[in-house]
Amino acid sequence: MRWIHAAGRGLLVLIVVLTGYVASGARADEGPGGGRGPLTLATAGDLTGYLGSVLDGWNRTHPGEEVTLVELPDSADETRAQMITDLRGGERGRFDVLNIDVSWTSEFAAAGWIRPLPRDRFPLDTFLPRVVDTATYDDRLYAVPYVTNAGLLLYRKDVLADAGVPPPRTWAELERAAKTLARAHGLDGYAGQFLPYEGLTVNAAEAVYSAGGTILGDEGERVTVDSRAARKGIGFLARGVREGWIPREALAYKEEESKQAFQDGRLLFLRNWPYAYVAASAPGSKVAGKVGAVPLPGPDGPGTSVLGGSNLAVSSHARHPDSAARLIAYLTSERVQRQVLTRGALPPVRAALYDDPELVRRFPYLPSLRESVLAAAPRPKSPHYDQVSLVVQAVVHDAMTGRQTPGVAVRRLAVELAAVSSR
């Protein structure tokens, strides 16, 4: 009987072990380290058409793991909506790898739509230090930085050189030149992206950050915007419209409209992403050869840009998660990151490329961009980021149009953001 009981216990242990082995095997196949096969990569519209050729390189060398590219609308809001619809579809979803805006990482991670990734699978120490923070949530890596971005101040080199004035490093220097030099040359002074959309959230955050303030803390759980710094930052933007060195037309500008105004020779200063420098310097631009770029100014010196760009994430329902992770490693390799810059005119995340003499000759703004990225800060992290952004847009636009004073606007921001954070 003792032998029978011992055998029974042994059989039970064996069953438990085998059951655990099978279960762990299933989990491994479902996790980031298992499962190879074809993939679908979803991204916003590829405006420069470079990504298809990059993926052709992967498909030639990875038979059985071919990638199909799905281009969603150019609009960030529409892209996000379509991605979320697919992610909510569970196992029926089409997308395996997602090229997501850096501001969506926290929201997608908190909702369980994307998988956590092992840090040791990607050479994160070779990336620009600031960009990795945009890919984390709750101290875990949920995506891998793919493209970075930071706002730059574009300026007319010819106008400043004729006056013997250096590019502005402070808000006061920018205001002075925007009021005097711009008007003397028949130009508008300064513009950014001030239509109530994501671009205004970015411009407002940059003004608040540059003044030393913040908007949210603790992954969106704490509202920190009610501060003297926030009033100063939003006051800078509101004062520009009120005094006229920010033209009222700029209240309807997005990236493209503001770029076109500068490119057509109507602006002295423009806050925009580096792609606007490339476009304004290209043949056919009215200001080609007359464009300079420096980090954004702040109250007492260089300011703080908001980090832009995109991260690559793996859907929670990816059919072949190991292939997905391998594709991400390929797209963030130094060779492909060089193509991201040279073919796509998009800022890479690999730090070494910013010191490459050949690339700096071809893209003269790289040193200023590196400086801006290293001093930049991410947009407010929150699992409800879309609602946070809508609040910031609405309130700051009211301040810039004169419907509310900056002080009232900041107090309203604090109240409305607290309501969002408590949901």
C-alpha positions in Angstrom: 0.0 0.0 0.0 2.9 2.4 0.8 4.3 1.6 -2.6 0.9 2.3 -4.3 0.6 5.6 -2.4 4.1 6.6 -3.3 3.5 5.7 -7.0 0.3 7.7 -6.9 2.1 10.7 -5.4 4.8 10.4 -8.1 2.3 10.2 -10.8 0.6 13.3 -9.4 3.9 15.2 -9.3 4.6 14.1 -12.9 1.1 15.3 -14.1 1.7 18.7 -12.3 5.1 19.0 -13.8 3.9 18.2 -17.3 0.9 20.5 -17.0 3.2 23.3 -15.9 5.6 22.6 -18.8 2.8 22.7 -21.3 1.3 25.8 -19.8 4.7 27.5 -19.7 5.3 26.5 -23.3 2.0 28.0 -24.3 2.8 31.2 -22.5 6.3 31.4 -24.0 4.8 31.0 -27.5 2.4 33.8 -26.7 5.1 36.1 -25.2 7.7 38.4 -26.8 10.2 35.5 -27.1 8.1 33.0 -29.1 6.2 32.6 -32.3 7.5 33.3 -35.8 5.6 34.0 -39.0 4.2 36.7 -41.3 3.4 40.1 -39.8 1.4 43.2 -40.4 2.8 46.6 -39.6 0.4 49.5 -39.1 1.5 53.1 -39.3 0.3 56.5 -40.1 0.6 57.6 -43.8 4.3 57.4 -45.0 4.5 60.9 -46.5 8.0 60.4 -47.9 7.5 56.8 -49.2 10.7 55.5 -47.6 9.2 52.7 -45.4 8.3 50.4 -48.2 11.9 50.0 -49.4 13.1 49.5 -45.8 10.6 46.7 -45.4 11.6 45.2 -48.7 15.1 44.7 -47.2 13.5 42.7 -44.3 11.3 40.6 -46.6 14.3 39.6 -48.8 16.3 38.3 -45.8 13.5 36.9 -43.7 11.5 34.3 -45.7 8.5 33.1 -43.8 8.3 36.3 -41.8 7.2 38.7 -44.5 5.8 42.1 -43.4 2.7 43.7 -44.9 2.6 47.4 -44.5 -0.8 49.0 -43.7 -0.8 52.8 -44.0 -3.5 54.5 -42.0 -4.6 58.1 -42.5 -2.1 61.0 -42.1 -4.2 62.5 -39.3 -2.9 61.3 -35.9 -6.4 61.3 -34.4 -7.7 59.0 -37.2 -4.7 56.7 -37.0 -5.2 56.3 -33.3 -8.9 55.6 -33.7 -8.3 52.9 -36.3 -5.6 51.3 -34.2 -7.8 51.2 -31.1 -10.6 49.7 -33.1 -8.3 46.9 -34.3 -6.8 46.4 -30.8 -10.2 46.1 -29.2 -11.0 43.4 -31.8 -9.0 40.8 -29.8 -7.6 37.9 -31.7 -9.5 39.0 -34.9 -7.2 42.1 -35.1 -5.2 42.6 -38.2 -2.2 44.5 -36.7 0.9 42.8 -35.2 3.3 45.7 -34.9 2.2 49.3 -34.3 4.1 52.4 -35.1 2.5 54.6 -32.4 2.9 58.3 -31.5 5.1 58.6 -28.4 2.2 60.1 -26.5 0.1 57.0 -26.9 2.4 54.5 -25.2 1.0 55.0 -21.7 -2.6 54.8 -22.8 -2.1 51.7 -24.9 0.0 50.0 -22.1 -2.5 50.8 -19.4 -5.4 49.4 -21.5 -3.5 46.1 -22.1 -3.4 46.6 -25.8 0.4 46.2 -26.2 2.8 43.7 -24.7 5.6 44.5 -22.3 9.0 43.9 -23.9 12.3 42.6 -22.5 14.8 45.4 -22.2 17.8 43.2 -22.9 16.5 42.3 -26.4 17.2 45.8 -27.7 20.3 48.0 -27.5 18.6 50.8 -25.6 22.0 52.2 -24.4 22.8 53.2 -28.0 19.8 55.4 -28.2 19.5 59.1 -27.3 18.9 58.9 -23.5 15.7 60.9 -23.4 13.8 58.9 -26.0 13.7 55.6 -24.0 11.4 57.3 -21.4 8.7 57.7 -24.0 8.5 54.0 -24.5 7.9 53.1 -20.8 4.9 52.9 -18.5 4.9 52.0 -14.9 8.7 51.3 -15.0 8.3 48.7 -17.8 9.3 48.8 -21.4 6.2 48.6 -23.7 7.6 49.8 -26.9 11.0 50.6 -28.6 11.8 54.1 -29.8 11.8 54.3 -33.6 11.8 58.0 -34.6 12.4 60.9 -32.3 11.7 64.6 -32.8 12.1 67.9 -31.0 10.9 71.3 -31.8 13.3 73.8 -33.3 13.2 77.5 -33.8 13.6 78.2 -37.5 14.7 81.7 -38.4 15.6 83.9 -41.4 19.4 84.0 -41.4 19.5 86.8 -43.9 17.3 89.2 -41.9 19.2 88.6 -38.6 22.6 88.8 -40.3 21.7 92.2 -41.9 20.8 93.6 -38.5 23.8 92.0 -36.8 21.5 90.2 -34.4 22.2 86.6 -33.2 19.5 83.9 -33.1 17.4 84.4 -30.0 18.2 82.3 -26.9 15.5 83.9 -24.7 11.9 84.8 -25.0 12.7 88.5 -24.6 15.2 88.4 -27.5 12.6 86.6 -29.7 9.9 89.1 -28.8 12.2 92.1 -29.5 13.2 90.9 -32.9 9.6 89.7 -33.8 8.3 93.3 -33.0 11.1 95.3 -34.7 13.0 93.4 -37.3 10.0 91.5 -38.6 7.9 94.6 -39.1 10.8 96.4 -40.7 11.0 93.7 -43.3 7.3 93.3 -43.8 7.2 89.9 -42.0 5.0 88.4 -39.3 7.0 87.8 -36.1 6.6 84.3 -34.7 4.3 81.3 -35.2 3.9 77.8 -34.0 1.0 75.3 -34.2 -1.9 77.1 -32.5 -5.0 75.5 -33.9 -6.8 73.5 -31.1 -5.4 70.1 -31.9 -2.4 68.0 -30.7 0.0 70.6 -32.0 -1.3 73.2 -29.6 -0.9 70.8 -26.7 2.8 70.4 -27.7 3.3 74.2 -28.0 1.6 74.8 -24.7 3.6 72.1 -22.9 6.8 73.5 -24.3 6.0 77.0 -23.0 5.1 75.6 -19.5 8.2 73.3 -19.4 10.5 76.1 -20.6 9.3 78.3 -17.8 10.1 75.5 -15.3 6.7 74.1 -14.8 4.9 70.7 -15.4 1.4 69.6 -16.2 1.0 66.1 -14.7 3.1 63.9 -12.4 3.1 60.3 -11.2 2.0 58.8 -14.6 -1.0 61.2 -14.7 -2.2 60.6 -11.2 -1.2 64.0 -9.9 -2.1 67.4 -11.5 0.9 69.9 -11.2 -0.1 72.6 -13.6 -1.4 75.2 -11.2 1.9 77.1 -10.8 3.6 80.4 -11.5 5.6 78.8 -14.2 2.5 77.6 -16.1 1.0 81.1 -15.9 4.3 82.5 -17.3 4.4 80.0 -20.1 0.8 80.4 -21.2 1.1 84.1 -20.7 4.0 84.2 -23.2 1.8 82.8 -25.9 -1.2 84.9 -25.0 0.9 88.1 -25.0 2.2 87.4 -28.4 -1.2 87.3 -29.9 -2.4 90.3 -27.9 0.6 92.4 -28.9 0.6 91.3 -32.5 4.0 89.6 -32.9 2.1 86.3 -33.2 -0.3 86.9 -36.1 -3.9 86.0 -35.5 -3.7 83.8 -38.6 -1.4 81.5 -36.6 -4.4 80.5 -34.3 -5.5 78.3 -37.3 -2.0 76.9 -38.1 -1.1 73.2 -37.9 2.4 71.9 -38.9 1.8 72.3 -42.7 0.2 75.7 -42.6 2.9 77.1 -40.4 5.6 75.5 -42.5 4.1 77.0 -45.7 3.9 80.5 -44.2 7.6 80.4 -43.3 8.6 78.7 -46.6 6.7 81.4 -48.5 8.7 84.1 -46.8 6.0 85.5 -44.5 7.6 84.7 -41.1 10.7 85.7 -39.3 10.6 82.9 -36.7 8.8 79.5 -36.7 8.6 76.8 -34.1 8.3 73.5 -36.0 9.8 70.0 -36.3 13.0 69.4 -38.3 11.1 68.3 -41.5 10.1 72.0 -41.9 13.8 73.0 -42.1 14.3 70.4 -44.9 11.3 71.7 -46.8 12.2 75.4 -46.4 15.7 74.7 -47.5 14.8 72.7 -50.6 14.9 74.1 -54.2 11.7 76.0 -55.0 11.3 77.4 -51.5 11.3 81.2 -51.4 13.7 81.1 -48.4 16.1 78.4 -49.6 19.6 79.2 -48.4 18.3 81.7 -45.9 17.1 79.3 -43.1 18.8 78.7 -39.7 17.7 76.5 -36.8 18.5 76.7 -33.1 16.9 75.1 -30.0 13.7 76.8 -28.7 14.3 79.8 -26.5 13.1 80.0 -22.9 12.7 82.8 -20.3 16.4 82.9 -19.4 18.1 80.8 -22.0 17.4 77.8 -24.2 14.0 76.3 -23.5 12.6 72.8 -23.4 11.0 71.1 -26.3 8.5 68.3 -26.1 9.7 65.0 -27.4 8.0 64.0 -30.6 8.4 60.9 -32.7 7.0 57.4 -32.7 7.6 54.0 -30.9 7.2 50.5 -32.2 4.9 48.3 -30.1 3.7 44.7 -30.3 0.0 44.1 -30.2 -1.3 42.0 -27.3 -2.9 39.7 -29.9 0.1 39.5 -32.3 0.1 36.2 -34.1 3.9 35.9 -34.2 5.3 37.9 -31.3 8.9 36.7 -31.7 9.0 37.8 -35.4 7.4 41.1 -34.2 10.3 41.7 -31.8 12.8 40.7 -34.4 11.3 43.2 -36.8 11.5 46.0 -34.2 15.2 45.2 -33.6 15.8 45.4 -37.4 14.0 48.7 -37.8 15.9 50.2 -34.9 19.3 48.9 -36.1 21.9 51.6 -37.0 21.8 50.7 -40.7 18.0 51.1 -40.9 18.1 54.2 -38.7 20.5 55.8 -41.1 17.9 55.2 -43.9 15.1 56.6 -41.7 17.1 59.9 -41.8 18.5 59.9 -45.3 15.4 58.5 -47.1 12.6 59.6 -44.8 14.0 62.9 -43.5 13.0 61.7 -40.0 15.2 62.1 -36.9 16.7 58.7 -35.8 17.0 57.5 -32.3 20.6 56.2 -32.6 22.9 58.6 -30.8 26.0 57.9 -33.0 24.3 59.2 -36.2 24.2 62.7 -34.8 28.0 62.8 -34.7 28.5 61.4 -38.2 30.3 64.2 -40.3 28.7 63.1 -43.6 25.2 63.3 -42.1 25.9 66.6 -40.4 27.0 68.1 -43.7 23.8 66.9 -45.4 21.5 67.8 -42.5 23.1 70.9 -40.8 20.3 71.0 -38.2 21.4 67.8 -36.5 23.6 69.4 -33.8 20.8 71.7 -32.8 18.3 68.8 -32.9 20.5 66.6 -30.7 20.8 69.5 -28.2 17.0 69.9 -28.2 16.3 66.2 -27.9 18.7 65.8 -25.0 17.0 68.7 -23.1 13.5 67.7 -24.2 10.7 66.3 -22.0 7.9 63.9 -22.9 4.3 65.0 -23.1 2.3 64.5 -19.9 2.0 60.7 -19.3 -1.5 59.5 -18.6 -3.7 56.5 -19.4 -6.2 59.1 -20.4 -3.9 61.1 -22.6 -6.4 61.9 -25.3 -8.7 63.6 -22.8 -5.7 65.4 -21.2 -4.7 66.8 -24.6 -8.3 67.9 -25.5 -8.4 69.9 -22.2 -5.1 71.6 -22.8 -6.0 72.5 -26.3 -9.3 74.0 -25.4 -8.1 76.0 -22.4 -4.9 77.3 -23.9 -6.7 78.4 -27.1 -9.1 80.4 -25.0 -6.2 82.1 -23.3 -4.5 82.9 -26.7 -7.7 84.3 -28.2 -8.2 86.5 -25.1 -11.4 84.8 -23.8 -9.6 84.1 -20.5 -6.6 85.5 -18.7 -3.6 83.2 -18.3 -4.2 83.0 -14.6 -7.8 81.9 -15.0 -6.8 79.5 -17.7 -4.3 77.8 -15.5 -6.8 77.4 -12.6 -9.3 76.0 -15.1 -6.7 73.6 -16.4 -6.0 72.3 -12.9 -9.7 71.7 -12.3 -10.4 70.0 -15.6 -7.3 67.8 -15.5 -8.1 66.7 -12.0 -11.5 65.5 -13.3 -9.8 63.6 -16.1 -7.2 62.0 -13.8 -9.9 60.8 -11.3 -11.7 58.7 -14.0 
